[in-house]
Amino acid sequence: MKHADRITFNARQCGGRPCIRGMRIRVKDVLDLLAAGVSEREIIEDYPYLEAGDIRACLEYAAHESDHPVLTTR
């Protein structure tokens, strides 16, 4: 992951959930906005402390986290 340094974890912040650059905005918050159809431009306008690289980092993080085997029983 090339943007992995933008995703931070702190047990005393947001319940230890992944956040962006130590701020109190969770990766999930950004992903929820994107899933709702909010554009990258709109997100940055509404959250001016975010950068385009932060949004890409959230997407990369989600892609990385979803890439795991699923074991099933027969």
HTML snippet that shows the backbone in 3Dmol.js (N, CA, C, O; Angstrom):
<script src="https://3Dmol.org/build/3Dmol-min.js"></script>
<div id="view" style="width:600px;height:400px;position:relative"></div>
<script>
const pdb = `
ATOM      1  N   MET A   1       0.854  -1.186   0.000  1.00  0.00           N
ATOM      2  CA  MET A   1       0.000   0.000   0.000  1.00  0.00           C
ATOM      3  C   MET A   1       0.889   1.235   0.000  1.00  0.00           C
ATOM      4  O   MET A   1       1.693   1.433   0.912  1.00  0.00           O
ATOM      5  N   LYS A   2       0.744   2.046  -1.006  1.00  0.00           N
ATOM      6  CA  LYS A   2       1.621   3.203  -1.096  1.00  0.00           C
ATOM      7  C   LYS A   2       1.195   4.345  -0.181  1.00  0.00           C
ATOM      8  O   LYS A   2       2.022   5.198   0.141  1.00  0.00           O
ATOM      9  N   HIS A   3      -0.037   4.392   0.241  1.00  0.00           N
ATOM     10  CA  HIS A   3      -0.510   5.474   1.117  1.00  0.00           C
ATOM     11  C   HIS A   3      -0.717   5.005   2.560  1.00  0.00           C
ATOM     12  O   HIS A   3      -1.409   5.663   3.336  1.00  0.00           O
ATOM     13  N   ALA A   4      -0.125   3.886   2.910  1.00  0.00           N
ATOM     14  CA  ALA A   4      -0.356   3.299   4.230  1.00  0.00           C
ATOM     15  C   ALA A   4       0.038   4.231   5.370  1.00  0.00           C
ATOM     16  O   ALA A   4      -0.537   4.145   6.456  1.00  0.00           O
ATOM     17  N   ASP A   5       0.997   5.111   5.150  1.00  0.00           N
ATOM     18  CA  ASP A   5       1.437   6.019   6.211  1.00  0.00           C
ATOM     19  C   ASP A   5       0.364   7.033   6.585  1.00  0.00           C
ATOM     20  O   ASP A   5       0.477   7.674   7.630  1.00  0.00           O
ATOM     21  N   ARG A   6      -0.651   7.198   5.785  1.00  0.00           N
ATOM     22  CA  ARG A   6      -1.736   8.140   6.082  1.00  0.00           C
ATOM     23  C   ARG A   6      -2.788   7.536   7.013  1.00  0.00           C
ATOM     24  O   ARG A   6      -3.572   8.271   7.615  1.00  0.00           O
ATOM     25  N   ILE A   7      -2.814   6.218   7.136  1.00  0.00           N
ATOM     26  CA  ILE A   7      -3.796   5.543   7.978  1.00  0.00           C
ATOM     27  C   ILE A   7      -3.136   5.264   9.327  1.00  0.00           C
ATOM     28  O   ILE A   7      -2.092   4.617   9.398  1.00  0.00           O
ATOM     29  N   THR A   8      -3.761   5.762  10.394  1.00  0.00           N
ATOM     30  CA  THR A   8      -3.186   5.627  11.726  1.00  0.00           C
ATOM     31  C   THR A   8      -4.162   4.926  12.661  1.00  0.00           C
ATOM     32  O   THR A   8      -5.372   4.905  12.435  1.00  0.00           O
ATOM     33  N   PHE A   9      -3.599   4.355  13.712  1.00  0.00           N
ATOM     34  CA  PHE A   9      -4.373   3.646  14.727  1.00  0.00           C
ATOM     35  C   PHE A   9      -3.933   4.158  16.096  1.00  0.00           C
ATOM     36  O   PHE A   9      -2.739   4.281  16.372  1.00  0.00           O
ATOM     37  N   ASN A  10      -4.909   4.453  16.942  1.00  0.00           N
ATOM     38  CA  ASN A  10      -4.619   4.907  18.295  1.00  0.00           C
ATOM     39  C   ASN A  10      -5.732   4.357  19.188  1.00  0.00           C
ATOM     40  O   ASN A  10      -6.905   4.682  19.005  1.00  0.00           O
ATOM     41  N   ALA A  11      -5.356   3.532  20.143  1.00  0.00           N
ATOM     42  CA  ALA A  11      -6.350   2.896  21.015  1.00  0.00           C
ATOM     43  C   ALA A  11      -7.178   3.921  21.784  1.00  0.00           C
ATOM     44  O   ALA A  11      -8.287   3.609  22.219  1.00  0.00           O
ATOM     45  N   ARG A  12      -6.662   5.136  21.961  1.00  0.00           N
ATOM     46  CA  ARG A  12      -7.385   6.168  22.721  1.00  0.00           C
ATOM     47  C   ARG A  12      -8.142   7.142  21.820  1.00  0.00           C
ATOM     48  O   ARG A  12      -8.639   8.169  22.282  1.00  0.00           O
ATOM     49  N   GLN A  13      -8.224   6.817  20.561  1.00  0.00           N
ATOM     50  CA  GLN A  13      -8.922   7.707  19.615  1.00  0.00           C
ATOM     51  C   GLN A  13      -9.854   6.876  18.744  1.00  0.00           C
ATOM     52  O   GLN A  13      -9.430   5.907  18.115  1.00  0.00           O
ATOM     53  N   CYS A  14     -11.102   7.254  18.713  1.00  0.00           N
ATOM     54  CA  CYS A  14     -12.115   6.583  17.875  1.00  0.00           C
ATOM     55  C   CYS A  14     -12.152   5.075  18.108  1.00  0.00           C
ATOM     56  O   CYS A  14     -12.358   4.295  17.179  1.00  0.00           O
ATOM     57  N   GLY A  15     -11.950   4.683  19.350  1.00  0.00           N
ATOM     58  CA  GLY A  15     -12.021   3.263  19.696  1.00  0.00           C
ATOM     59  C   GLY A  15     -10.967   2.403  19.029  1.00  0.00           C
ATOM     60  O   GLY A  15     -11.155   1.195  18.887  1.00  0.00           O
ATOM     61  N   GLY A  16      -9.863   3.004  18.616  1.00  0.00           N
ATOM     62  CA  GLY A  16      -8.799   2.252  17.966  1.00  0.00           C
ATOM     63  C   GLY A  16      -9.046   1.979  16.495  1.00  0.00           C
ATOM     64  O   GLY A  16      -8.265   1.284  15.846  1.00  0.00           O
ATOM     65  N   ARG A  17     -10.127   2.524  15.972  1.00  0.00           N
ATOM     66  CA  ARG A  17     -10.441   2.308  14.554  1.00  0.00           C
ATOM     67  C   ARG A  17      -9.463   3.085  13.674  1.00  0.00           C
ATOM     68  O   ARG A  17      -8.892   4.083  14.113  1.00  0.00           O
ATOM     69  N   PRO A  18      -9.268   2.634  12.436  1.00  0.00           N
ATOM     70  CA  PRO A  18      -8.334   3.328  11.547  1.00  0.00           C
ATOM     71  C   PRO A  18      -8.820   4.741  11.236  1.00  0.00           C
ATOM     72  O   PRO A  18      -9.978   4.953  10.875  1.00  0.00           O
ATOM     73  N   CYS A  19      -7.911   5.696  11.383  1.00  0.00           N
ATOM     74  CA  CYS A  19      -8.197   7.112  11.137  1.00  0.00           C
ATOM     75  C   CYS A  19      -7.216   7.653  10.115  1.00  0.00           C
ATOM     76  O   CYS A  19      -6.288   6.963   9.693  1.00  0.00           O
ATOM     77  N   ILE A  20      -7.433   8.884   9.728  1.00  0.00           N
ATOM     78  CA  ILE A  20      -6.579   9.528   8.740  1.00  0.00           C
ATOM     79  C   ILE A  20      -5.609  10.468   9.443  1.00  0.00           C
ATOM     80  O   ILE A  20      -6.015  11.405  10.131  1.00  0.00           O
ATOM     81  N   ARG A  21      -4.332  10.203   9.259  1.00  0.00           N
ATOM     82  CA  ARG A  21      -3.234  11.044   9.755  1.00  0.00           C
ATOM     83  C   ARG A  21      -3.414  11.518  11.193  1.00  0.00           C
ATOM     84  O   ARG A  21      -3.119  12.670  11.510  1.00  0.00           O
ATOM     85  N   GLY A  22      -3.891  10.643  12.053  1.00  0.00           N
ATOM     86  CA  GLY A  22      -4.027  10.970  13.465  1.00  0.00           C
ATOM     87  C   GLY A  22      -5.194  11.881  13.800  1.00  0.00           C
ATOM     88  O   GLY A  22      -5.383  12.244  14.961  1.00  0.00           O
ATOM     89  N   MET A  23      -5.971  12.252  12.809  1.00  0.00           N
ATOM     90  CA  MET A  23      -7.142  13.101  13.054  1.00  0.00           C
ATOM     91  C   MET A  23      -8.318  12.227  13.483  1.00  0.00           C
ATOM     92  O   MET A  23      -8.272  11.001  13.378  1.00  0.00           O
ATOM     93  N   ARG A  24      -9.344  12.867  13.956  1.00  0.00           N
ATOM     94  CA  ARG A  24     -10.528  12.124  14.402  1.00  0.00           C
ATOM     95  C   ARG A  24     -11.535  11.943  13.267  1.00  0.00           C
ATOM     96  O   ARG A  24     -12.740  12.097  13.467  1.00  0.00           O
ATOM     97  N   ILE A  25     -11.046  11.622  12.106  1.00  0.00           N
ATOM     98  CA  ILE A  25     -11.934  11.224  11.015  1.00  0.00           C
ATOM     99  C   ILE A  25     -11.508   9.813  10.613  1.00  0.00           C
ATOM    100  O   ILE A  25     -10.362   9.557  10.242  1.00  0.00           O
ATOM    101  N   ARG A  26     -12.486   8.912  10.704  1.00  0.00           N
ATOM    102  CA  ARG A  26     -12.204   7.504  10.464  1.00  0.00           C
ATOM    103  C   ARG A  26     -12.200   7.191   8.970  1.00  0.00           C
ATOM    104  O   ARG A  26     -12.839   7.871   8.167  1.00  0.00           O
ATOM    105  N   VAL A  27     -11.470   6.158   8.632  1.00  0.00           N
ATOM    106  CA  VAL A  27     -11.478   5.655   7.258  1.00  0.00           C
ATOM    107  C   VAL A  27     -12.916   5.343   6.861  1.00  0.00           C
ATOM    108  O   VAL A  27     -13.331   5.644   5.742  1.00  0.00           O
ATOM    109  N   LYS A  28     -13.674   4.744   7.765  1.00  0.00           N
ATOM    110  CA  LYS A  28     -15.068   4.390   7.483  1.00  0.00           C
ATOM    111  C   LYS A  28     -15.901   5.613   7.132  1.00  0.00           C
ATOM    112  O   LYS A  28     -16.779   5.534   6.272  1.00  0.00           O
ATOM    113  N   ASP A  29     -15.643   6.739   7.780  1.00  0.00           N
ATOM    114  CA  ASP A  29     -16.400   7.962   7.485  1.00  0.00           C
ATOM    115  C   ASP A  29     -16.224   8.363   6.023  1.00  0.00           C
ATOM    116  O   ASP A  29     -17.190   8.696   5.336  1.00  0.00           O
ATOM    117  N   VAL A  30     -14.987   8.326   5.563  1.00  0.00           N
ATOM    118  CA  VAL A  30     -14.703   8.690   4.169  1.00  0.00           C
ATOM    119  C   VAL A  30     -15.318   7.668   3.224  1.00  0.00           C
ATOM    120  O   VAL A  30     -15.911   8.036   2.210  1.00  0.00           O
ATOM    121  N   LEU A  31     -15.180   6.395   3.547  1.00  0.00           N
ATOM    122  CA  LEU A  31     -15.760   5.355   2.688  1.00  0.00           C
ATOM    123  C   LEU A  31     -17.277   5.463   2.624  1.00  0.00           C
ATOM    124  O   LEU A  31     -17.867   5.266   1.562  1.00  0.00           O
ATOM    125  N   ASP A  32     -17.911   5.773   3.746  1.00  0.00           N
ATOM    126  CA  ASP A  32     -19.368   5.957   3.754  1.00  0.00           C
ATOM    127  C   ASP A  32     -19.778   7.114   2.846  1.00  0.00           C
ATOM    128  O   ASP A  32     -20.770   7.017   2.123  1.00  0.00           O
ATOM    129  N   LEU A  33     -19.027   8.189   2.882  1.00  0.00           N
ATOM    130  CA  LEU A  33     -19.328   9.337   2.009  1.00  0.00           C
ATOM    131  C   LEU A  33     -19.203   8.943   0.542  1.00  0.00           C
ATOM    132  O   LEU A  33     -20.077   9.255  -0.267  1.00  0.00           O
ATOM    133  N   LEU A  34     -18.118   8.259   0.202  1.00  0.00           N
ATOM    134  CA  LEU A  34     -17.927   7.823  -1.183  1.00  0.00           C
ATOM    135  C   LEU A  34     -19.037   6.872  -1.610  1.00  0.00           C
ATOM    136  O   LEU A  34     -19.548   6.973  -2.725  1.00  0.00           O
ATOM    137  N   ALA A  35     -19.411   5.951  -0.731  1.00  0.00           N
ATOM    138  CA  ALA A  35     -20.477   4.991  -1.048  1.00  0.00           C
ATOM    139  C   ALA A  35     -21.816   5.688  -1.254  1.00  0.00           C
ATOM    140  O   ALA A  35     -22.661   5.208  -2.009  1.00  0.00           O
ATOM    141  N   ALA A  36     -22.007   6.817  -0.584  1.00  0.00           N
ATOM    142  CA  ALA A  36     -23.254   7.576  -0.725  1.00  0.00           C
ATOM    143  C   ALA A  36     -23.246   8.448  -1.980  1.00  0.00           C
ATOM    144  O   ALA A  36     -24.222   9.145  -2.259  1.00  0.00           O
ATOM    145  N   GLY A  37     -22.153   8.412  -2.730  1.00  0.00           N
ATOM    146  CA  GLY A  37     -22.099   9.168  -3.982  1.00  0.00           C
ATOM    147  C   GLY A  37     -21.498  10.550  -3.859  1.00  0.00           C
ATOM    148  O   GLY A  37     -21.542  11.327  -4.812  1.00  0.00           O
ATOM    149  N   VAL A  38     -20.937  10.874  -2.706  1.00  0.00           N
ATOM    150  CA  VAL A  38     -20.296  12.181  -2.528  1.00  0.00           C
ATOM    151  C   VAL A  38     -18.964  12.141  -3.271  1.00  0.00           C
ATOM    152  O   VAL A  38     -18.193  11.193  -3.122  1.00  0.00           O
ATOM    153  N   SER A  39     -18.700  13.161  -4.063  1.00  0.00           N
ATOM    154  CA  SER A  39     -17.474  13.180  -4.856  1.00  0.00           C
ATOM    155  C   SER A  39     -16.267  13.535  -3.990  1.00  0.00           C
ATOM    156  O   SER A  39     -16.402  14.113  -2.912  1.00  0.00           O
ATOM    157  N   GLU A  40     -15.100  13.178  -4.483  1.00  0.00           N
ATOM    158  CA  GLU A  40     -13.859  13.519  -3.788  1.00  0.00           C
ATOM    159  C   GLU A  40     -13.762  15.029  -3.586  1.00  0.00           C
ATOM    160  O   GLU A  40     -13.359  15.496  -2.520  1.00  0.00           O
ATOM    161  N   ARG A  41     -14.130  15.776  -4.602  1.00  0.00           N
ATOM    162  CA  ARG A  41     -14.086  17.240  -4.520  1.00  0.00           C
ATOM    163  C   ARG A  41     -14.985  17.756  -3.402  1.00  0.00           C
ATOM    164  O   ARG A  41     -14.592  18.638  -2.638  1.00  0.00           O
ATOM    165  N   GLU A  42     -16.194  17.204  -3.308  1.00  0.00           N
ATOM    166  CA  GLU A  42     -17.126  17.627  -2.258  1.00  0.00           C
ATOM    167  C   GLU A  42     -16.602  17.278  -0.862  1.00  0.00           C
ATOM    168  O   GLU A  42     -16.746  18.061   0.077  1.00  0.00           O
ATOM    169  N   ILE A  43     -16.000  16.112  -0.740  1.00  0.00           N
ATOM    170  CA  ILE A  43     -15.454  15.708   0.555  1.00  0.00           C
ATOM    171  C   ILE A  43     -14.372  16.688   0.986  1.00  0.00           C
ATOM    172  O   ILE A  43     -14.340  17.119   2.139  1.00  0.00           O
ATOM    173  N   ILE A  44     -13.493  17.035   0.067  1.00  0.00           N
ATOM    174  CA  ILE A  44     -12.400  17.957   0.397  1.00  0.00           C
ATOM    175  C   ILE A  44     -12.939  19.352   0.684  1.00  0.00           C
ATOM    176  O   ILE A  44     -12.386  20.061   1.525  1.00  0.00           O
ATOM    177  N   GLU A  45     -13.989  19.753   0.015  1.00  0.00           N
ATOM    178  CA  GLU A  45     -14.604  21.054   0.312  1.00  0.00           C
ATOM    179  C   GLU A  45     -15.218  21.056   1.716  1.00  0.00           C
ATOM    180  O   GLU A  45     -15.100  22.041   2.443  1.00  0.00           O
ATOM    181  N   ASP A  46     -15.870  19.962   2.092  1.00  0.00           N
ATOM    182  CA  ASP A  46     -16.520  19.871   3.402  1.00  0.00           C
ATOM    183  C   ASP A  46     -15.529  19.621   4.540  1.00  0.00           C
ATOM    184  O   ASP A  46     -15.779  20.006   5.682  1.00  0.00           O
ATOM    185  N   TYR A  47     -14.417  18.983   4.227  1.00  0.00           N
ATOM    186  CA  TYR A  47     -13.374  18.671   5.211  1.00  0.00           C
ATOM    187  C   TYR A  47     -12.043  19.186   4.663  1.00  0.00           C
ATOM    188  O   TYR A  47     -11.230  18.394   4.189  1.00  0.00           O
ATOM    189  N   PRO A  48     -11.808  20.495   4.721  1.00  0.00           N
ATOM    190  CA  PRO A  48     -10.635  21.087   4.062  1.00  0.00           C
ATOM    191  C   PRO A  48      -9.287  20.608   4.597  1.00  0.00           C
ATOM    192  O   PRO A  48      -8.260  20.825   3.954  1.00  0.00           O
ATOM    193  N   TYR A  49      -9.274  19.965   5.755  1.00  0.00           N
ATOM    194  CA  TYR A  49      -8.022  19.437   6.294  1.00  0.00           C
ATOM    195  C   TYR A  49      -7.661  18.098   5.662  1.00  0.00           C
ATOM    196  O   TYR A  49      -6.562  17.591   5.887  1.00  0.00           O
ATOM    197  N   LEU A  50      -8.571  17.514   4.872  1.00  0.00           N
ATOM    198  CA  LEU A  50      -8.278  16.286   4.144  1.00  0.00           C
ATOM    199  C   LEU A  50      -7.622  16.616   2.815  1.00  0.00           C
ATOM    200  O   LEU A  50      -7.823  17.693   2.253  1.00  0.00           O
ATOM    201  N   GLU A  51      -6.842  15.678   2.329  1.00  0.00           N
ATOM    202  CA  GLU A  51      -6.177  15.814   1.036  1.00  0.00           C
ATOM    203  C   GLU A  51      -6.618  14.671   0.132  1.00  0.00           C
ATOM    204  O   GLU A  51      -7.103  13.643   0.603  1.00  0.00           O
ATOM    205  N   ALA A  52      -6.445  14.862  -1.172  1.00  0.00           N
ATOM    206  CA  ALA A  52      -6.822  13.815  -2.120  1.00  0.00           C
ATOM    207  C   ALA A  52      -6.115  12.503  -1.788  1.00  0.00           C
ATOM    208  O   ALA A  52      -6.702  11.431  -1.934  1.00  0.00           O
ATOM    209  N   GLY A  53      -4.871  12.579  -1.348  1.00  0.00           N
ATOM    210  CA  GLY A  53      -4.132  11.372  -0.974  1.00  0.00           C
ATOM    211  C   GLY A  53      -4.762  10.638   0.188  1.00  0.00           C
ATOM    212  O   GLY A  53      -4.645   9.416   0.287  1.00  0.00           O
ATOM    213  N   ASP A  54      -5.430  11.363   1.070  1.00  0.00           N
ATOM    214  CA  ASP A  54      -6.120  10.728   2.196  1.00  0.00           C
ATOM    215  C   ASP A  54      -7.268   9.857   1.696  1.00  0.00           C
ATOM    216  O   ASP A  54      -7.485   8.750   2.189  1.00  0.00           O
ATOM    217  N   ILE A  55      -7.985  10.365   0.728  1.00  0.00           N
ATOM    218  CA  ILE A  55      -9.119   9.607   0.176  1.00  0.00           C
ATOM    219  C   ILE A  55      -8.616   8.363  -0.544  1.00  0.00           C
ATOM    220  O   ILE A  55      -9.186   7.282  -0.394  1.00  0.00           O
ATOM    221  N   ARG A  56      -7.552   8.511  -1.325  1.00  0.00           N
ATOM    222  CA  ARG A  56      -6.966   7.351  -1.996  1.00  0.00           C
ATOM    223  C   ARG A  56      -6.457   6.334  -0.968  1.00  0.00           C
ATOM    224  O   ARG A  56      -6.580   5.125  -1.169  1.00  0.00           O
ATOM    225  N   ALA A  57      -5.892   6.830   0.123  1.00  0.00           N
ATOM    226  CA  ALA A  57      -5.407   5.925   1.175  1.00  0.00           C
ATOM    227  C   ALA A  57      -6.557   5.123   1.772  1.00  0.00           C
ATOM    228  O   ALA A  57      -6.402   3.935   2.057  1.00  0.00           O
ATOM    229  N   CYS A  58      -7.698   5.756   1.962  1.00  0.00           N
ATOM    230  CA  CYS A  58      -8.875   5.043   2.487  1.00  0.00           C
ATOM    231  C   CYS A  58      -9.306   3.934   1.538  1.00  0.00           C
ATOM    232  O   CYS A  58      -9.618   2.825   1.969  1.00  0.00           O
ATOM    233  N   LEU A  59      -9.321   4.236   0.254  1.00  0.00           N
ATOM    234  CA  LEU A  59      -9.708   3.228  -0.732  1.00  0.00           C
ATOM    235  C   LEU A  59      -8.696   2.092  -0.777  1.00  0.00           C
ATOM    236  O   LEU A  59      -9.078   0.924  -0.847  1.00  0.00           O
ATOM    237  N   GLU A  60      -7.418   2.422  -0.740  1.00  0.00           N
ATOM    238  CA  GLU A  60      -6.388   1.385  -0.739  1.00  0.00           C
ATOM    239  C   GLU A  60      -6.497   0.515   0.516  1.00  0.00           C
ATOM    240  O   GLU A  60      -6.364  -0.707   0.448  1.00  0.00           O
ATOM    241  N   TYR A  61      -6.736   1.152   1.646  1.00  0.00           N
ATOM    242  CA  TYR A  61      -6.871   0.413   2.903  1.00  0.00           C
ATOM    243  C   TYR A  61      -8.056  -0.552   2.813  1.00  0.00           C
ATOM    244  O   TYR A  61      -7.941  -1.716   3.197  1.00  0.00           O
ATOM    245  N   ALA A  62      -9.185  -0.074   2.309  1.00  0.00           N
ATOM    246  CA  ALA A  62     -10.379  -0.926   2.193  1.00  0.00           C
ATOM    247  C   ALA A  62     -10.113  -2.088   1.235  1.00  0.00           C
ATOM    248  O   ALA A  62     -10.517  -3.219   1.506  1.00  0.00           O
ATOM    249  N   ALA A  63      -9.447  -1.819   0.138  1.00  0.00           N
ATOM    250  CA  ALA A  63      -9.136  -2.888  -0.819  1.00  0.00           C
ATOM    251  C   ALA A  63      -8.216  -3.920  -0.181  1.00  0.00           C
ATOM    252  O   ALA A  63      -8.417  -5.124  -0.342  1.00  0.00           O
ATOM    253  N   HIS A  64      -7.219  -3.452   0.533  1.00  0.00           N
ATOM    254  CA  HIS A  64      -6.280  -4.360   1.195  1.00  0.00           C
ATOM    255  C   HIS A  64      -6.978  -5.204   2.262  1.00  0.00           C
ATOM    256  O   HIS A  64      -6.740  -6.408   2.354  1.00  0.00           O
ATOM    257  N   GLU A  65      -7.825  -4.585   3.055  1.00  0.00           N
ATOM    258  CA  GLU A  65      -8.510  -5.288   4.138  1.00  0.00           C
ATOM    259  C   GLU A  65      -9.534  -6.299   3.629  1.00  0.00           C
ATOM    260  O   GLU A  65      -9.839  -7.271   4.320  1.00  0.00           O
ATOM    261  N   SER A  66     -10.056  -6.081   2.446  1.00  0.00           N
ATOM    262  CA  SER A  66     -11.075  -7.003   1.926  1.00  0.00           C
ATOM    263  C   SER A  66     -10.459  -8.184   1.165  1.00  0.00           C
ATOM    264  O   SER A  66     -11.178  -9.082   0.728  1.00  0.00           O
ATOM    265  N   ASP A  67      -9.150  -8.184   1.009  1.00  0.00           N
ATOM    266  CA  ASP A  67      -8.475  -9.231   0.248  1.00  0.00           C
ATOM    267  C   ASP A  67      -7.954 -10.314   1.189  1.00  0.00           C
ATOM    268  O   ASP A  67      -6.774 -10.345   1.539  1.00  0.00           O
ATOM    269  N   HIS A  68      -8.859 -11.194   1.585  1.00  0.00           N
ATOM    270  CA  HIS A  68      -8.479 -12.304   2.452  1.00  0.00           C
ATOM    271  C   HIS A  68      -9.327 -13.521   2.090  1.00  0.00           C
ATOM    272  O   HIS A  68     -10.445 -13.379   1.596  1.00  0.00           O
ATOM    273  N   PRO A  69      -8.802 -14.692   2.331  1.00  0.00           N
ATOM    274  CA  PRO A  69      -9.591 -15.884   2.004  1.00  0.00           C
ATOM    275  C   PRO A  69     -10.777 -16.042   2.952  1.00  0.00           C
ATOM    276  O   PRO A  69     -10.720 -15.661   4.121  1.00  0.00           O
ATOM    277  N   VAL A  70     -11.822 -16.599   2.428  1.00  0.00           N
ATOM    278  CA  VAL A  70     -13.003 -16.899   3.245  1.00  0.00           C
ATOM    279  C   VAL A  70     -13.115 -18.425   3.287  1.00  0.00           C
ATOM    280  O   VAL A  70     -13.282 -19.082   2.259  1.00  0.00           O
ATOM    281  N   LEU A  71     -13.022 -18.956   4.472  1.00  0.00           N
ATOM    282  CA  LEU A  71     -13.090 -20.411   4.637  1.00  0.00           C
ATOM    283  C   LEU A  71     -14.535 -20.811   4.925  1.00  0.00           C
ATOM    284  O   LEU A  71     -15.211 -20.190   5.744  1.00  0.00           O
ATOM    285  N   THR A  72     -14.986 -21.829   4.257  1.00  0.00           N
ATOM    286  CA  THR A  72     -16.338 -22.334   4.487  1.00  0.00           C
ATOM    287  C   THR A  72     -16.249 -23.821   4.799  1.00  0.00           C
ATOM    288  O   THR A  72     -15.278 -24.486   4.439  1.00  0.00           O
ATOM    289  N   THR A  73     -17.249 -24.320   5.457  1.00  0.00           N
ATOM    290  CA  THR A  73     -17.310 -25.758   5.755  1.00  0.00           C
ATOM    291  C   THR A  73     -18.392 -26.371   4.885  1.00  0.00           C
ATOM    292  O   THR A  73     -19.341 -25.711   4.462  1.00  0.00           O
ATOM    293  N   ARG A  74     -18.216 -27.616   4.643  1.00  0.00           N
ATOM    294  CA  ARG A  74     -19.214 -28.335   3.818  1.00  0.00           C
ATOM    295  C   ARG A  74     -20.120 -29.133   4.685  1.00  0.00           C
ATOM    296  O   ARG A  74     -21.022 -29.805   4.184  1.00  0.00           O
TER     297      ARG A  74
END
`;
const viewer = $3Dmol.createViewer("view");
viewer.addModel(pdb, "pdb");
viewer.setStyle({}, {cartoon: {color: "spectrum"}});
viewer.zoomTo();
viewer.render();
</script>
